[in-house]
Amino acid sequence: MATTRIRGGVHPRYYKGLSADLPIERAGLPKRLEIPLSQHLGLPANPVVSKGDLVQPGDLIAEAPKLISANVHSPVAGKVRGIVQKPLPGGRMCDYVEIQVDEEATEAHEWQPQEVEIDTITPEALAKLFRDAGIVGMGGATFPTDVKFSPPPNVTLDVFILNAAECEPYLTCDNRIMIEHTKEVLRGIELAHAALRFDRVIIGVEKNKPEAIKALRKAIDEFVSPVAPPFELHELDVLYPQGAEKVLIQTTTGRTVPAGKLPFDVGAIAANVQTMFALYEAAYLGKPLVDRVVTVSGAGIPQPRNVRAAIGTPVTALAEMCGGIQETTTKVVAGGPMTGTALPSLDYSVTKGFSGLLFFTNAEYPDESPCIHCGSCVDVCPMRLMPLKLAAYAKAEKFEEAKATNLMDCFECGSCAWACPSNIKIVSWIKYAKNSVRVKGI
C-alpha cells in the first residue's frame, strides 16, 4: 500500500541484527519481584494487598483509582513481603509491592482458555477487558488502553492502525512477537474491530522486518473471521521516528493530528503489537498483563536476547541471563537509545512499558560540547519545532517561554539529539522542561 513520507526524521545506525533472529526465551523466575504501582500514565494504582498476604498468578494487587490509571496484577504465586517506596527510572518516587516468589506453585499454574463471543462484543465490553487486565500501551507511552478505546460520544473512529514499525535501532521484541505469535496478534485486532467496526484496519511495519512481513501476509491470507477485519499491510520506509503515533497516522492515512489534539480527533486509533497480543491473552486465556517481551542488547552485554519476563523482574536477573555485564559498559538504558531512560543504577525492575534493556560502551555516548547553531535539530524534527530553542529555554529555566514555543507538542522521539553534532542531550532538556511545566502548573 502507498504511504506518505514524513517530514524530517533520521537514519540512525541499526543494530537489530544483534537480536532480530533470536527466538523469544522465557526468563527464569527470580526469588523476589519488585512491582511498581505506577507503570502507566496517570495516577498510581492503589494497593489492595498487605504484608504477609498470599497471592496467585493473576491476582489483583493494586487497583486503578480513576479513569487515567491501570490495574496491577501479580505475575506469580508467592507472599507479599511489603510495600516500599523506590524511584522509577525517571527519578519519580513510587510504591512497589515486593513478592517472595513461590516458584513451584507459579510453574504449576495454568491459564484457562476462555470462550469469546466475537460477533457480539460491545465497545463497553472491550474497554472492560482492557481495564480489568491492566493493559496499557506497550510501545513505551503506557497510556491506559481502555481510555484510548473509549472515545467521546461525538467521535467516530473509522481506522485502526497496528503500530508494528519498531523503529528504535536496537529493539526487536515486537518483531519476534509478529513472527512467533502472528495469529494471536491478528486475533487481538479482530476483537477490537468486532467491537468498534473500523472501515480500515492498517498494519504498519517497516521494510527492515522481512520475516515479520512474510508471517503477517501468510496469516492474513489464511485468516478466517465472522467479522472480517479489512486488513491492509503497509510496508513503511525505514526512517526514524516512523513508529511515533502521530507520524504513523500521517504516513498510513495521510491525516495530520493537529497540535494539542489526539488521534481520535482524526478518527484513528493506533496500538502497539504487544498491546494487541496482551488483549488476545486477556480475552482468550483470562490472563492479565503480567509479563512482556524485552530486548536485551548492546555492545556491553555478551549474549543479546529477546526475553519474556514477568513484570517486576529485577534488571540484574536479565543481565545475568545474557552473560553478565561487560567491564567496558558505561551506560545502561531502559527502552531504546532514542527515547529510553538512562538508569543511574541497576536497582530497577521490568515494567509494562519496558521494551528494551541496553548496555552501551563509551563509543555510543560521547561527551557534549557547546551548540554551534547549525540547525540540524530543526531539519530533522517531524513536528516542525525548534529543539535548540526549547533546550536553551530549559537550561535557563524559562519554562513559560518553552511552553509558548510549542514545548508540549514534542513527543520526545530523540531525532534532534541524534542529529546534533555537539552531542547535546536535547530531548533530555525537553523532558526536563515538560516535567517542570506540569509540576509548576504552568
C-alpha positions as CSV (number, residue, x, y, z in Angstrom):
1,M,0.0,0.0,0.0
2,A,1.2,3.5,-0.7
3,T,2.3,5.6,2.2
4,T,3.1,9.3,2.8
5,R,6.7,10.2,3.6
6,I,7.2,12.0,6.9
7,R,8.8,15.4,7.1
8,G,12.2,15.3,8.9
9,G,13.3,12.1,10.5
10,V,16.8,10.5,10.7
11,H,18.6,7.3,9.7
12,P,20.5,6.1,12.8
13,R,22.8,3.1,12.5
14,Y,20.8,0.0,13.2
15,Y,21.8,-2.8,15.5
16,K,18.7,-5.0,15.1
17,G,20.9,-7.8,13.8
18,L,22.2,-8.5,17.3
19,S,18.8,-10.0,18.3
20,A,16.4,-10.0,15.4
21,D,16.9,-13.7,14.6
22,L,16.8,-14.8,18.2
23,P,13.6,-16.5,19.3
24,I,11.8,-15.3,22.5
25,E,13.1,-17.1,25.6
26,R,11.3,-17.2,28.9
27,A,13.3,-15.6,31.8
28,G,13.7,-17.7,34.9
29,L,11.7,-16.7,38.0
30,P,13.7,-14.6,40.4
31,K,13.4,-15.2,44.1
32,R,11.7,-11.8,44.5
33,L,9.7,-9.5,42.3
34,E,9.5,-5.7,42.9
35,I,6.4,-4.5,41.1
36,P,5.9,-0.7,40.8
37,L,2.3,0.6,41.1
38,S,2.9,3.5,38.7
39,Q,4.0,1.9,35.4
40,H,1.4,3.8,33.3
41,L,0.4,7.3,32.6
42,G,-1.9,8.8,35.1
43,L,-2.5,8.1,38.8
44,P,-0.7,5.3,40.6
45,A,-2.7,2.2,41.4
46,N,-3.8,1.8,45.0
47,P,-2.5,-1.4,46.7
48,V,-5.1,-3.9,47.7
49,V,-2.7,-6.3,49.4
50,S,-0.6,-6.0,52.6
51,K,2.5,-7.5,54.0
52,G,2.0,-11.3,54.6
53,D,-0.8,-11.8,52.1
54,L,-0.6,-14.8,49.8
55,V,-1.1,-14.2,46.1
56,Q,-1.6,-16.3,43.0
57,P,-0.7,-15.6,39.3
58,G,-3.2,-13.0,38.0
59,D,-4.4,-11.8,41.4
60,L,-5.1,-8.0,41.6
61,I,-2.5,-6.4,43.8
62,A,-3.3,-2.7,43.1
63,E,-6.5,-1.1,41.7
64,A,-6.8,1.9,39.4
65,P,-8.4,4.7,41.4
66,K,-9.8,6.8,38.5
67,L,-10.1,6.9,34.7
68,I,-6.5,7.5,33.8
69,S,-4.8,4.7,35.6
70,A,-4.3,0.9,35.3
71,N,-4.7,-2.2,37.5
72,V,-1.6,-4.1,38.5
73,H,-1.6,-7.9,39.0
74,S,0.7,-10.5,40.4
75,P,2.7,-12.5,37.8
76,V,3.4,-15.2,40.3
77,A,2.3,-17.2,43.3
78,G,4.0,-16.1,46.5
79,K,3.9,-14.0,49.6
80,V,3.8,-10.2,49.9
81,R,6.9,-9.1,51.7
82,G,5.8,-5.5,52.0
83,I,5.2,-2.2,50.1
84,V,8.2,0.0,49.8
85,Q,9.0,3.4,48.1
86,K,11.6,3.4,45.4
87,P,12.4,5.6,42.4
88,L,11.2,4.8,38.9
89,P,13.8,5.0,36.1
90,G,12.9,8.7,35.5
91,G,13.6,9.5,39.2
92,R,10.0,9.9,40.5
93,M,9.2,8.0,43.7
94,C,6.7,5.2,43.6
95,D,5.2,2.4,45.8
96,Y,6.5,-1.1,44.9
97,V,4.9,-4.3,46.0
98,E,7.6,-6.8,46.9
99,I,6.6,-10.5,46.4
100,Q,8.6,-13.5,47.6
101,V,8.2,-16.0,44.7
102,D,6.9,-19.5,45.2
103,E,8.5,-21.0,42.1
104,E,6.8,-24.4,42.4
105,A,3.3,-23.0,42.7
106,T,3.9,-20.5,39.9
107,E,5.2,-23.1,37.5
108,A,2.2,-25.3,38.2
109,H,-0.3,-22.6,37.4
110,E,-2.1,-22.8,34.0
111,W,-4.1,-20.0,32.4
112,Q,-7.6,-21.3,31.5
113,P,-8.9,-20.9,27.9
114,Q,-12.0,-18.6,27.7
115,E,-14.9,-18.5,25.3
116,V,-15.3,-15.3,23.4
117,E,-18.5,-14.2,21.6
118,I,-16.6,-12.4,18.9
119,D,-19.6,-11.3,16.9
120,T,-21.5,-9.8,19.8
121,I,-18.8,-7.9,21.8
122,T,-19.6,-4.3,22.5
123,P,-17.3,-1.3,22.9
124,E,-18.0,-1.2,26.6
125,A,-17.1,-4.9,26.9
126,L,-13.8,-4.3,25.0
127,A,-12.9,-1.4,27.3
128,K,-13.7,-3.5,30.4
129,L,-11.4,-6.2,29.1
130,F,-8.5,-3.7,28.7
131,R,-9.3,-2.2,32.1
132,D,-9.7,-5.4,34.1
133,A,-6.4,-6.8,32.6
134,G,-4.4,-3.7,33.3
135,I,-3.4,-3.3,29.7
136,V,-1.5,-0.1,28.7
137,G,0.3,1.0,25.6
138,M,3.4,-1.3,25.5
139,G,5.4,0.6,22.9
140,G,6.6,2.9,25.7
141,A,3.9,5.5,26.1
142,T,2.0,3.3,28.7
143,F,-1.3,5.2,28.2
144,P,-4.2,3.1,29.7
145,T,-5.7,1.3,26.7
146,D,-9.3,1.2,27.9
147,V,-9.3,5.0,27.7
148,K,-7.8,5.1,24.3
149,F,-10.5,2.7,23.0
150,S,-13.3,4.7,24.7
151,P,-13.5,8.0,22.7
152,P,-16.1,10.7,23.4
153,P,-19.6,10.1,22.2
154,N,-19.4,12.6,19.4
155,V,-16.3,11.0,17.9
156,T,-16.4,8.4,15.0
157,L,-13.5,6.1,14.7
158,D,-13.0,4.7,11.3
159,V,-9.4,3.4,11.2
160,F,-7.3,1.2,13.4
161,I,-3.5,1.1,13.0
162,L,-1.3,-1.6,14.4
163,N,2.0,0.1,15.2
164,A,4.4,-2.5,14.1
165,A,7.1,-0.1,12.9
166,E,9.5,-0.7,15.8
167,C,11.8,2.0,14.6
168,E,14.2,2.1,17.6
169,P,17.7,1.0,16.4
170,Y,18.2,-1.9,18.8
171,L,14.7,-3.2,19.6
172,T,13.4,-6.4,18.1
173,C,10.8,-7.6,20.7
174,D,7.8,-6.6,18.5
175,N,9.5,-8.2,15.5
176,R,9.7,-11.5,17.3
177,I,6.1,-11.3,18.5
178,M,5.0,-10.8,14.9
179,I,7.0,-13.8,13.8
180,E,6.2,-16.2,16.6
181,H,2.6,-15.1,17.6
182,T,1.3,-13.7,14.4
183,K,-2.2,-15.3,14.7
184,E,-2.6,-14.2,18.3
185,V,-1.9,-10.5,17.3
186,L,-4.4,-10.7,14.5
187,R,-7.0,-12.2,16.9
188,G,-6.4,-9.2,19.2
189,I,-7.0,-6.8,16.3
190,E,-10.1,-8.9,15.3
191,L,-11.6,-8.4,18.8
192,A,-11.1,-4.6,18.6
193,H,-12.6,-4.5,15.2
194,A,-15.6,-6.6,16.3
195,A,-16.4,-4.1,19.0
196,L,-15.8,-0.8,17.1
197,R,-16.2,-1.8,13.4
198,F,-13.5,0.1,11.6
199,D,-13.6,0.9,7.9
200,R,-9.9,0.2,7.7
201,V,-7.5,-1.9,9.7
202,I,-3.9,-1.0,8.8
203,I,-0.8,-2.8,9.9
204,G,2.2,-0.5,9.5
205,V,5.6,-2.3,9.6
206,E,9.0,-1.1,8.4
207,K,10.6,-2.8,5.5
208,N,13.6,-3.9,7.5
209,K,11.5,-6.8,9.0
210,P,11.1,-9.1,6.0
211,E,10.4,-12.2,8.2
212,A,7.6,-10.5,10.1
213,I,6.1,-9.1,6.9
214,K,6.1,-12.6,5.4
215,A,4.5,-14.1,8.5
216,L,1.8,-11.3,8.5
217,R,1.0,-11.8,4.9
218,K,0.6,-15.5,5.3
219,A,-1.5,-15.2,8.5
220,I,-3.8,-12.5,6.8
221,D,-4.3,-14.8,3.8
222,E,-5.3,-17.7,6.0
223,F,-7.3,-15.6,8.5
224,V,-11.0,-16.7,8.9
225,S,-13.3,-14.5,10.9
226,P,-17.0,-13.9,11.3
227,V,-16.4,-10.1,11.5
228,A,-13.8,-10.0,8.6
229,P,-11.4,-7.3,9.6
230,P,-10.4,-5.3,6.4
231,F,-6.6,-5.8,6.9
232,E,-4.2,-3.6,4.9
233,L,-0.5,-4.3,5.3
234,H,1.6,-1.2,4.8
235,E,5.4,-1.7,4.3
236,L,6.9,1.5,5.6
237,D,10.2,3.2,4.7
238,V,12.9,2.7,7.2
239,L,13.1,6.1,8.8
240,Y,13.1,7.1,12.4
241,P,10.6,8.0,14.1
242,Q,8.3,6.1,11.8
243,G,6.7,4.4,14.8
244,A,5.7,7.6,16.6
245,E,1.9,7.6,16.8
246,K,1.2,10.9,15.1
247,V,3.8,10.1,12.4
248,L,2.4,6.7,11.8
249,I,-1.1,8.0,11.4
250,Q,0.1,10.5,8.8
251,T,2.2,8.1,6.8
252,T,-0.5,5.4,6.6
253,T,-3.7,7.6,6.3
254,G,-2.5,11.0,5.2
255,R,-4.2,12.5,8.2
256,T,-2.5,15.1,10.4
257,V,-3.3,15.1,14.1
258,P,-3.5,18.9,14.9
259,A,-1.3,20.4,17.6
260,G,-2.7,19.7,21.0
261,K,-5.1,17.1,19.7
262,L,-5.3,13.3,20.0
263,P,-5.6,10.6,17.3
264,F,-9.3,10.1,17.9
265,D,-9.8,13.8,16.7
266,V,-9.0,12.5,13.2
267,G,-10.9,9.2,13.6
268,A,-8.0,7.0,14.3
269,I,-6.7,4.6,17.0
270,A,-3.1,3.2,16.9
271,A,-1.9,0.4,19.2
272,N,1.4,-1.4,19.6
273,V,2.0,-5.1,18.7
274,Q,2.4,-6.3,22.2
275,T,-0.6,-4.3,23.4
276,M,-2.8,-6.3,21.0
277,F,-1.1,-9.6,21.9
278,A,-1.9,-8.7,25.6
279,L,-5.6,-8.2,24.6
280,Y,-5.6,-11.6,22.9
281,E,-4.3,-13.2,26.1
282,A,-6.7,-11.3,28.3
283,A,-9.7,-12.3,26.2
284,Y,-8.8,-15.9,25.3
285,L,-6.7,-17.0,28.3
286,G,-8.1,-14.9,31.1
287,K,-4.5,-13.6,31.6
288,P,-4.0,-10.0,32.8
289,L,-0.9,-8.1,31.7
290,V,1.7,-9.7,34.0
291,D,4.7,-10.2,31.6
292,R,6.2,-8.8,28.4
293,V,9.0,-9.4,25.9
294,V,12.1,-7.3,26.4
295,T,15.1,-6.9,24.0
296,V,18.3,-7.2,26.0
297,S,21.1,-5.9,23.7
298,G,24.1,-3.6,23.2
299,A,27.9,-3.9,23.0
300,G,28.1,-4.1,26.8
301,I,26.3,-7.5,27.1
302,P,27.8,-10.8,25.8
303,Q,24.6,-12.6,24.7
304,P,21.8,-10.4,23.4
305,R,18.4,-12.0,23.7
306,N,14.6,-11.4,23.4
307,V,13.3,-12.3,26.8
308,R,9.8,-12.8,28.1
309,A,10.0,-11.6,31.7
310,A,7.5,-11.2,34.5
311,I,6.6,-7.7,35.4
312,G,8.8,-6.8,38.4
313,T,11.8,-9.0,37.4
314,P,15.0,-7.2,38.5
315,V,17.2,-5.8,35.8
316,T,20.1,-7.7,37.3
317,A,18.4,-11.0,36.6
318,L,18.1,-10.2,32.9
319,A,21.7,-9.1,32.7
320,E,22.8,-12.4,34.3
321,M,20.7,-14.4,31.8
322,C,22.5,-12.7,29.0
323,G,26.0,-13.4,30.3
324,G,26.6,-10.6,32.7
325,I,27.7,-7.0,32.1
326,Q,31.0,-6.3,30.3
327,E,33.6,-4.2,32.1
328,T,33.5,-1.7,29.2
329,T,29.8,-0.8,29.8
330,T,29.4,2.8,30.7
331,K,25.6,3.4,30.3
332,V,22.5,1.2,30.8
333,V,19.3,2.4,29.1
334,A,15.7,1.2,29.8
335,G,13.9,1.3,26.4
336,G,15.6,2.3,23.1
337,P,18.6,4.6,22.7
338,M,16.4,7.3,21.1
339,T,13.6,7.5,23.6
340,G,14.7,5.4,26.6
341,T,15.9,6.5,30.0
342,A,19.4,6.0,31.3
343,L,19.5,4.1,34.6
344,P,21.7,5.5,37.4
345,S,22.0,2.0,38.9
346,L,20.7,-1.5,38.3
347,D,18.2,-1.4,41.2
348,Y,15.2,-1.3,38.9
349,S,12.7,-3.9,37.5
350,V,10.8,-4.7,34.4
351,T,7.5,-2.7,33.9
352,K,4.7,-2.8,31.3
353,G,6.5,-0.2,29.2
354,F,9.9,-1.8,29.4
355,S,10.6,-2.6,25.8
356,G,14.4,-2.9,26.0
357,L,17.4,-3.1,28.3
358,L,20.5,-1.8,26.5
359,F,24.1,-1.9,27.7
360,F,26.4,0.6,26.0
361,T,30.1,1.4,25.9
362,N,31.5,4.9,25.8
363,A,31.6,4.8,22.0
364,E,27.8,5.1,21.8
365,Y,27.6,8.1,24.2
366,P,30.3,10.7,23.6
367,D,30.6,13.8,25.7
368,E,28.6,17.0,25.0
369,S,30.1,20.2,23.5
370,P,28.6,23.7,23.0
371,C,25.8,24.3,20.5
372,I,27.1,25.6,17.1
373,H,23.6,26.7,15.9
374,C,23.8,24.6,12.8
375,G,20.0,23.9,12.7
376,S,20.4,20.2,12.2
377,C,17.9,19.5,15.0
378,V,15.3,21.8,13.3
379,D,15.8,20.0,10.0
380,V,15.0,16.5,11.4
381,C,12.2,17.4,13.8
382,P,9.0,15.7,12.5
383,M,6.8,18.1,14.5
384,R,8.4,21.2,12.9
385,L,9.6,22.5,16.3
386,M,12.7,24.5,17.3
387,P,14.5,21.9,19.5
388,L,17.6,24.1,20.1
389,K,15.4,26.9,21.4
390,L,13.4,24.6,23.6
391,A,16.6,23.1,25.1
392,A,18.0,26.7,25.7
393,Y,14.8,27.7,27.5
394,A,15.0,24.6,29.6
395,K,18.6,25.2,30.6
396,A,17.7,28.8,31.6
397,E,14.6,27.6,33.4
398,K,12.4,29.8,31.2
399,F,9.5,27.2,31.3
400,E,6.7,29.6,30.3
401,E,8.7,30.7,27.2
402,A,9.3,27.0,26.4
403,K,5.6,26.2,26.6
404,A,4.8,29.1,24.4
405,T,7.2,27.7,21.8
406,N,5.0,24.6,21.5
407,L,7.0,22.5,24.0
408,M,4.1,20.1,24.7
409,D,3.8,19.1,21.0
410,C,7.2,17.4,21.2
411,F,6.7,13.6,21.5
412,E,10.3,13.1,22.6
413,C,11.4,10.9,19.7
414,G,15.1,11.9,20.1
415,S,15.8,12.7,16.5
416,C,17.2,16.1,17.5
417,A,19.7,14.7,19.9
418,W,20.8,12.1,17.4
419,A,21.4,14.8,14.7
420,C,23.2,17.2,17.0
421,P,27.0,17.3,16.0
422,S,27.7,18.7,19.5
423,N,26.1,15.6,21.2
424,I,23.8,17.8,23.2
425,K,21.1,15.8,25.0
426,I,18.4,18.0,23.6
427,V,15.5,15.6,24.3
428,S,16.6,15.2,27.9
429,W,16.3,19.0,28.4
430,I,12.9,19.0,26.7
431,K,11.7,16.3,29.1
432,Y,13.0,18.3,32.0
433,A,11.1,21.4,30.8
434,K,7.9,19.4,30.2
435,N,8.1,17.9,33.7
436,S,8.7,21.4,35.2
437,V,5.7,22.8,33.3
438,R,3.5,20.1,34.8
439,V,4.9,20.4,38.4
440,K,4.6,24.2,38.4
441,G,1.1,24.1,36.8
442,I,2.1,26.5,34.0
